[in-house]
Amino acid sequence: MAPLQPTETESTTECVGRRHLLAGAVSLGALHLAPPLVRRAPAQARLSAYPFTLGVASGYPSPTGVVLWTRLAPSPLVPGGGMPPEVVSVEWEVATDDRMAHVVQRGTAAATPSFAHAVHVEVDDLEPGRWYWYRFRTGGEVSAIGRTRTAPPENAGGDRLRFAFASCQQYEQGYFTAYRHMLADDLDLIIHVGDYIYESSWGRDHVRKHGAPEPRTLDDYRIRHALYKGDADLQAAHAACPWVCTWDDHEVQNDYANDRSERLEAPDRFLQRRSAAYKAYYEHMPLRRQMVPNGPHMRLFEHVAFGRLAQIHLLDDRQYRSPQPCAAPGRGGASTVEDCQERLDSRITMLGDVQERWLLSGLARSPARWNLIAQQTLMAQLDRKPGPGQQFWTDGWDGYPAARRRLLDFLGQRKPANPIVLGGDVHSFWVTDLKPDFDDPRSPVVATEFVGTSITSQFRRRQEELEALLADNPHIRLGNGTRRGYVRVEITRERLRADLRTVRSVTRPRAEVDTLATFVVEDGRPGAVRA
């Protein structure tokens, strides 16, 4: 964490009617991809209770398909989820209407105990650029109906893409009310850029509790994910439109870097924990088949295209990074430094060599008018020391300035169309101009950055402290940590509009939402302008 810190829908004009989305959901809180070899036909199990307590979800739309997800868990907060230790058959249907009257595809998936009876179905042969509805059945029970959509055809110019991006949802510190408001935003997509769960308990004025110590085992992480997934507003947002997701540190442990834990545990021991965390993450998110983990390794970085209008370059800045430079003696993780020569080492990497080359190649070849780089944290330099001298926090890109410079030099030299960096992590809003050399006023602006505040996670500094930094960071257009919320983005061929949306309180489940500020980026003109 940064120190800055289901029967019928009511309407087809909204993302999905709330009453419909929440039918069958609990107020607590897949694998159809290559499960272990099944030597007998999956059974229709006798279930102890309603199995779809964690809702339904979809993700990673392509022009002809989408991933559908659910997990069978009659008792989601106990080991095994209340399911028998056997393979269970789950039927799925996709329809062109919200009443599921016109089913266009159906099939059967195997929910296996080895993957927590999660189901991931990769539906193909759908029509591009249209909405669909879907549901699951097993044991005589029917899930809520979710809504999803396919991407436009590969060569389509596209008229509009409307999405929200979010991060940092500490369960104990507030209700996930921001997702309730996303339902009214007419979104095509939600992008989550990390800290979907928190392994740790911290902060003040908790409104609800994890009810368990910090997770370390696979069962521990499964229960933590199930607790979060039980939030009704989060379930409704998953059922409303497809998601694209990456993680940050708290899905495993605060401030981990590659195989180095914050507490400097033995790497083999920490990788066992990372294996458990990665598998539980896969089991609870609508991820593609290629993302199934292999022990402590799991490839999340991916391209998701919306015709020629926009391409998302989704990054993972945790799994492959170098350890944070100049760590405190006897500890891993972040520190705040003034004189750290190790930070300037050109060999230090944020993304790892393979992912960095993949990103630059994807940007160079992208035919999209807008290139969205969805990653975890603030990319712009942030000098945290007012006045003379400079001070930097090493868990973000300021700990890896050579890696950042390589990326920003590439953007300036190769000029992929309209690069927009999206981030989270720091529990505050930031709008910045990205430049290869932040200390040189003549360095050109090569990209625009929007960082969203947290869904609930608390900001630990006073706003006056943050504002005192702006004079030493003239490339920053806005920095604000006063409220929780998300960023709503609308892209057309001519411009990108970003609304910084803030919930008035995360301690009231039905709190109102406001717009803190709106910024516009014009096609071909890097740099955001306040609207």
C-alpha positions in Angstrom: 0.0 0.0 0.0 1.3 3.4 -0.9 2.1 5.7 2.0 0.1 8.4 0.1 -2.4 7.0 0.2 -32.1 -13.6 -11.1 -35.0 -14.3 -13.0 -35.8 -11.4 -15.3 -34.1 -8.0 -15.7 -36.1 -4.9 -15.1 -34.7 -2.9 -18.0 -32.4 -3.4 -20.9 -31.4 0.3 -20.9 -29.3 0.1 -17.8 -26.3 -2.2 -17.2 -28.7 -4.6 -15.5 -31.6 -4.1 -13.2 -30.3 -4.2 -9.6 -33.1 -6.4 -8.3 -32.4 -8.9 -11.0 -28.6 -8.9 -10.4 -28.9 -9.4 -6.7 -31.4 -12.3 -6.8 -29.7 -15.2 -5.2 -26.8 -13.2 -3.9 -25.8 -13.4 -0.3 -25.1 -10.4 1.8 -21.7 -11.9 3.1 -19.8 -11.7 0.9 -13.4 -21.8 -13.6 -12.4 -23.7 -14.6 -13.7 -25.0 -17.8 -10.4 -24.9 -19.2 -8.2 -27.8 -18.7 -9.1 -29.3 -15.3 -7.5 -32.5 -14.1 -8.4 -35.5 -16.2 -12.0 -36.4 -15.4 -12.4 -40.2 -15.5 -16.1 -40.3 -15.0 -19.0 -38.1 -16.1 -19.6 -35.1 -13.9 -22.5 -35.5 -11.5 -25.5 -33.4 -10.7 -24.7 -33.1 -7.1 -27.1 -33.0 -4.2 -26.3 -29.5 -2.9 -26.7 -28.4 0.7 -28.0 -24.9 -0.3 -28.1 -22.4 -3.1 -24.7 -22.7 -4.8 -24.4 -19.4 -6.7 -23.8 -17.3 -3.6 -20.8 -15.5 -5.2 -22.7 -14.4 -8.3 -21.7 -14.5 -11.9 -19.2 -12.6 -14.0 -17.8 -12.2 -17.5 -14.6 -10.8 -18.9 -12.1 -10.3 -21.7 -14.4 -9.7 -24.6 -13.3 -10.4 -28.1 -15.2 -9.8 -31.4 -16.6 -13.3 -31.2 -16.6 -14.4 -27.6 -16.2 -13.7 -23.9 -15.3 -15.6 -20.7 -18.2 -16.5 -18.4 -17.5 -17.2 -14.7 -19.2 -18.6 -11.6 -18.2 -20.6 -8.6 -20.4 -23.1 -6.7 -20.2 -22.3 -3.0 -23.3 -23.0 -0.8 -21.2 -22.0 2.3 -18.6 -19.7 0.8 -16.8 -18.8 4.1 -15.8 -22.4 5.1 -13.1 -24.5 3.5 -14.5 -26.3 0.5 -17.3 -23.8 0.1 -19.8 -26.4 1.3 -19.5 -28.5 -1.8 -19.0 -32.3 -1.9 -15.5 -33.4 -3.0 -16.5 -34.4 -6.5 -16.8 -33.1 -10.0 -20.1 -31.4 -10.6 -21.8 -30.7 -14.0 -22.8 -27.0 -14.6 -25.0 -26.0 -17.5 -24.6 -22.6 -19.1 -26.7 -20.6 -21.5 -26.2 -17.5 -23.6 -29.2 -15.5 -25.0 -29.8 -12.4 -27.0 -32.4 -11.1 -24.6 -32.6 -10.4 -20.8 -35.4 -13.0 -20.3 -33.3 -15.8 -21.7 -36.0 -16.6 -24.3 -33.7 -16.6 -27.3 -30.8 -18.9 -26.3 -28.0 -18.9 -29.0 -25.5 -21.1 -27.2 -25.5 -23.6 -24.4 -23.2 -26.2 -23.0 -22.0 -28.0 -19.9 -18.8 -27.3 -17.8 -17.1 -29.4 -15.2 -16.7 -27.7 -11.8 -13.9 -29.5 -10.1 -13.0 -29.6 -6.4 -9.3 -29.0 -7.3 -10.3 -25.5 -8.5 -12.9 -24.8 -5.8 -15.8 -25.7 -8.1 -15.1 -22.6 -10.1 -16.3 -22.5 -13.8 -14.6 -20.6 -16.6 -16.4 -21.0 -19.9 -14.9 -19.4 -23.0 -17.8 -18.8 -25.3 -17.0 -18.4 -29.0 -19.0 -17.9 -32.3 -20.9 -14.9 -31.0 -21.7 -11.8 -33.1 -19.3 -8.9 -32.7 -20.2 -5.6 -31.0 -23.4 -6.7 -29.2 -24.9 -7.4 -25.8 -25.7 -10.9 -24.5 -27.2 -12.4 -21.4 -26.1 -15.6 -19.6 -26.8 -17.8 -16.7 -25.8 -21.1 -15.1 -27.7 -24.2 -13.7 -26.8 -27.1 -11.4 -28.6 -29.3 -9.0 -32.0 -27.8 -9.8 -30.8 -24.3 -9.0 -30.4 -21.3 -11.4 -27.9 -18.4 -11.1 -28.6 -14.8 -11.5 -28.6 -13.6 -15.1 -25.6 -11.6 -16.1 -25.1 -9.2 -19.0 -22.0 -9.1 -21.2 -20.9 -7.9 -24.6 -18.5 -8.8 -27.4 -16.0 -6.4 -28.8 -16.5 -4.7 -32.1 -15.0 -6.3 -35.3 -11.2 -6.0 -35.5 -11.3 -3.4 -38.3 -14.2 -1.4 -37.0 -13.5 2.2 -36.3 -16.0 2.3 -33.4 -18.1 5.3 -32.3 -17.7 5.1 -28.5 -16.2 3.1 -25.6 -17.4 3.8 -22.1 -15.7 2.2 -19.2 -14.7 2.7 -15.5 -11.5 1.7 -13.8 -11.1 1.0 -10.1 -8.7 -0.3 -7.5 -8.0 -0.8 -3.8 -11.1 -2.1 -2.1 -10.3 -2.8 1.6 -13.3 -4.7 2.9 -13.1 -3.5 6.5 -12.8 0.2 5.7 -16.0 0.7 3.8 -18.8 -0.5 1.6 -18.3 -1.0 -2.1 -20.8 1.7 -2.9 -18.9 3.0 -5.9 -19.9 -0.1 -7.8 -23.6 0.7 -7.2 -23.1 3.9 -9.0 -21.3 2.3 -11.9 -24.5 0.5 -12.8 -26.1 3.8 -13.8 -23.1 4.8 -16.0 -24.0 2.7 -19.1 -20.6 1.0 -19.1 -19.2 -1.3 -21.8 -16.4 -2.5 -19.5 -14.9 -2.3 -16.1 -11.1 -2.4 -15.6 -9.7 -3.4 -12.2 -6.1 -2.4 -11.7 -5.3 -4.1 -8.4 -5.8 -4.7 -4.7 -9.1 -6.6 -5.4 -8.7 -8.1 -1.9 -6.5 -7.2 1.1 -4.6 -9.8 3.0 -4.0 -7.5 5.9 -6.2 -5.6 8.5 -5.3 -2.0 8.9 -6.8 1.5 9.1 -9.3 3.1 11.4 -13.1 3.1 11.9 -13.8 -0.3 10.4 -17.4 -0.9 9.3 -17.1 -4.7 8.9 -14.4 -7.3 9.6 -12.4 -9.9 7.7 -13.2 -12.3 10.6 -9.9 -14.2 10.0 -6.2 -13.6 10.3 -4.0 -12.8 7.3 -4.3 -15.6 4.7 -1.4 -17.9 3.9 -2.9 -21.1 2.6 -5.1 -21.8 -0.4 -8.2 -22.2 1.8 -7.4 -18.9 3.5 -7.2 -17.0 0.2 -10.3 -18.7 -1.1 -12.3 -17.6 1.9 -10.9 -14.1 1.7 -11.9 -13.8 -2.0 -15.4 -15.3 -1.2 -15.9 -12.7 1.6 -15.2 -9.9 -0.9 -17.2 -11.5 -3.7 -20.2 -11.6 -1.3 -20.5 -7.8 -1.4 -23.8 -7.2 -3.2 -22.6 -4.1 -5.0 -19.5 -5.8 -6.3 -21.5 -8.8 -7.5 -23.9 -6.5 -9.3 -21.0 -4.7 -11.1 -19.6 -8.1 -12.2 -23.0 -9.1 -13.6 -23.5 -5.8 -15.4 -20.8 -5.9 -18.0 -17.4 -7.6 -18.7 -14.3 -7.0 -16.7 -10.6 -6.9 -17.4 -8.4 -7.4 -14.4 -4.9 -7.2 -13.1 -3.5 -7.5 -9.5 -1.2 -5.4 -7.3 0.4 -6.5 -4.0 -2.4 -7.1 -1.6 -3.8 -10.1 -3.5 -0.7 -11.8 -2.0 1.2 -9.6 0.5 1.9 -5.9 0.9 4.8 -4.6 -1.1 6.0 -8.0 -2.4 8.3 -7.9 -5.4 8.8 -11.0 -7.5 9.9 -13.7 -5.0 10.9 -11.2 -2.3 8.4 -10.7 0.5 8.1 -7.6 2.6 9.3 -9.6 5.6 12.2 -11.3 3.7 10.8 -14.8 4.2 12.8 -17.6 2.5 11.9 -17.3 -1.3 10.7 -20.9 -1.6 8.4 -20.4 1.4 7.1 -17.1 0.0 6.5 -18.7 -3.4 4.4 -21.4 -1.8 2.2 -18.6 -0.4 2.2 -16.8 -3.8 1.1 -20.1 -5.5 -1.9 -20.2 -3.1 -2.8 -16.6 -3.7 -2.5 -16.8 -7.5 -4.6 -19.9 -7.7 -7.4 -18.4 -5.5 -7.3 -15.2 -7.7 -7.7 -17.3 -10.8 -10.6 -19.2 -9.2 -12.5 -16.1 -8.4 -12.0 -13.9 -11.5 -13.4 -14.2 -15.1 -10.0 -14.9 -16.6 -9.0 -16.6 -19.9 -7.8 -20.2 -20.2 -4.2 -19.1 -20.9 -4.1 -17.4 -17.5 -4.4 -20.6 -15.4 -1.6 -20.5 -12.9 1.4 -22.9 -12.9 2.4 -22.9 -9.3 3.7 -19.5 -8.4 3.7 -18.3 -12.0 0.6 -16.9 -13.8 0.6 -14.7 -16.9 -1.8 -11.8 -16.6 -0.5 -9.3 -19.1 -2.7 -9.2 -22.1 -4.1 -7.1 -25.0 -7.8 -6.5 -25.2 -8.9 -4.6 -28.4 -12.1 -2.7 -29.2 -11.8 -2.6 -32.9 -9.6 0.2 -34.1 -10.9 2.6 -31.5 -9.0 1.5 -28.4 -6.6 -1.2 -27.3 -5.9 -2.0 -23.7 -2.4 -3.1 -22.8 -2.9 -4.8 -19.4 0.3 -5.0 -17.3 1.5 -6.9 -14.2 4.1 -4.9 -12.3 4.4 -7.3 -9.3 5.4 -10.7 -10.5 8.5 -9.8 -12.6 9.9 -6.7 -11.0 13.3 -6.2 -9.3 13.2 -5.8 -5.5 12.6 -2.2 -4.4 16.0 -0.4 -4.2 17.5 0.9 -0.9 15.2 -1.2 1.3 15.4 -0.7 5.1 17.9 -3.1 6.8 16.3 -6.5 7.4 13.2 -5.8 5.4 11.9 -5.9 1.8 9.3 -3.6 0.3 9.1 0.1 0.0 11.0 3.0 1.6 11.1 6.7 1.0 14.6 7.8 0.0 16.5 11.0 -0.8 19.9 9.7 -1.9 19.6 6.2 -3.4 22.1 5.5 -6.2 20.7 1.9 -6.5 17.4 3.4 -7.7 19.2 4.7 -10.9 20.6 1.4 -12.0 19.5 0.7 -15.6 19.2 -3.0 -14.9 16.4 -2.5 -12.4 13.1 -3.5 -14.0 9.4 -2.9 -13.2 7.9 -5.2 -15.7 10.6 -7.8 -16.4 12.4 -8.0 -19.8 9.8 -10.3 -21.5 6.8 -8.2 -20.5 8.6 -4.9 -21.3 9.4 -6.1 -24.8 5.9 -7.4 -25.2 4.5 -4.0 -24.3 6.7 -2.0 -26.6 6.0 -4.4 -29.5 2.3 -4.2 -28.9 2.4 -0.4 -28.8 4.4 -0.3 -32.0 2.0 -2.6 -33.9 -1.3 -1.3 -32.4 -3.7 0.0 -35.1 -5.9 1.6 -32.4 -6.6 5.3 -32.2 -6.3 5.2 -28.4 -3.8 3.0 -26.5 -4.7 2.4 -22.9 -1.8 1.2 -20.7 -3.6 -0.3 -17.7 -1.2 -0.8 -14.8 -1.1 -0.6 -11.1 0.2 2.7 -9.8 1.3 6.3 -10.3 3.7 6.5 -13.2 4.6 10.2 -13.1 7.6 11.3 -11.0 6.4 12.6 -7.6 9.0 14.5 -5.6 7.7 14.2 -2.1 10.0 16.8 -0.5 8.7 20.4 -0.7 11.5 22.9 -1.6 15.1 22.0 -2.3 16.2 18.4 -2.7 14.1 15.5 -3.8 12.5 12.5 -2.1 11.0 9.4 -3.7 8.9 6.4 -2.7 10.4 3.2 -4.1 7.5 0.9 -4.5 6.1 2.9 -7.4 7.7 3.9 -10.7 9.9 6.3 -8.8 11.8 3.3 -7.6 12.4 2.2 -11.2 13.2 5.5 -13.1 15.3 3.8 -15.8 12.5 1.4 -16.7 10.1 4.3 -16.8 12.4 6.3 -19.0 12.7 3.5 -21.5 8.9 3.4 -21.8 8.5 7.1 -22.1 11.4 7.5 -24.5 9.7 4.8 -26.7 6.4 6.7 -26.6 8.1 9.9 -27.6 10.1 8.3 -30.4 7.7 5.7 -31.9 4.6 7.8 -31.2 1.9 5.1 -30.9 -1.5 6.9 -31.1 -2.8 8.6 -28.0 -1.1 6.7 -25.2 -3.2 6.9 -21.9 -1.8 5.4 -18.7 -4.3 4.2 -16.1 -3.3 3.5 -12.5 -4.4 3.0 -9.0 -2.7 1.9 -5.7 -2.1 5.3 -4.1 -5.7 5.9 -2.8 -5.9 9.3 -4.4 -6.7 10.9 -7.8 -3.9 12.1 -10.0 -3.9 13.6 -13.5 -0.4 14.1 -15.0 1.6 14.9 -18.1 4.1 12.1 -18.7 7.5 13.2 -19.9 10.8 11.3 -20.5 12.6 13.8 -18.2 10.4 15.3 -15.5 13.2 17.5 -14.3 13.6 19.2 -17.7 10.9 21.8 -18.5 11.7 21.4 -22.2 11.0 17.6 -22.2 7.9 17.0 -24.3 4.7 15.6 -23.0 4.4 12.1 -24.6 1.3 10.6 -22.8 -1.4 11.4 -20.4 -2.0 9.7 -17.1 -5.1 9.2 -14.9 -4.8 7.5 -11.5 -8.0 6.6 -9.7 -8.6 6.9 -6.0 -9.5 3.8 -4.0 -12.9 2.1 -3.8 -12.6 2.2 0.1 -8.9 2.1 1.1 -8.0 5.0 3.3 -5.7 7.9 2.3 -3.1 8.4 5.0 -2.0 12.0 4.4 -3.8 15.3 4.7 -4.8 17.1 1.5 -2.7 20.1 2.4 0.4 18.0 2.5 -0.4 16.7 -1.0 -1.0 20.2 -2.4 2.3 21.4 -0.9 4.0 19.0 -3.4 2.5 20.4 -6.5 4.8 23.4 -6.9 7.8 21.0 -7.2 5.9 18.7 -9.6 4.6 21.1 -12.4 3.7 18.1 -14.7 0.9 17.2 -12.3 -2.5 18.7 -13.2 -4.4 17.4 -10.2 -3.7 15.4 -7.0 -6.5 14.8 -4.5 -7.0 12.2 -1.8 -10.0 13.5 0.0 -12.6 10.9 -1.2 -13.0 7.3 -2.4 -14.4 6.5 -5.8 -13.5 5.6 -9.4 -12.8 7.1 -12.8 -15.4 6.9 -15.6 -14.0 7.3 -19.1 -15.7 7.8 -22.5 -13.6 7.5 -25.7 -14.7 8.6 -29.1 -12.5 9.1 -32.2 -12.1 12.8 -31.4 -11.5 12.8 -27.6 -11.2 11.0 -24.3 -13.3 12.3 -21.4 -12.5 11.3 -17.8 -14.8 12.0 -14.9 -13.3 11.6 -11.4 -16.3 10.2 -9.5 -16.4 10.4 -5.7 -18.6 8.7 -3.2 -19.6 11.0 -0.3 -19.1 8.3 2.3 -18.0 4.7 2.3 -19.4 4.1 5.7 -23.0 4.5 4.4 -24.0 1.7 1.9 -26.2 4.0 -0.2 -24.1 7.2 -0.1 -24.5 9.6 -3.0 -21.8 10.2 -5.8 -20.4 13.4 -7.1 -17.9 14.3 -9.9 -14.8 15.9 -8.4 -13.4 17.0 -11.8 -13.6 16.3 -15.5 -10.6 16.2 -17.9 -10.5 15.9 -21.7 -7.7 14.7 -23.9 -8.0 15.6 -27.6 -7.0 13.1 -30.3 -3.4 13.8 -31.2 -2.7 16.2 -28.3 -1.1 14.5 -25.3 -2.0 16.2 -22.0 -5.3 16.5 -20.2 -7.3 19.8 -20.1 -9.8 20.4 -17.3 -13.3 20.7 -18.7 
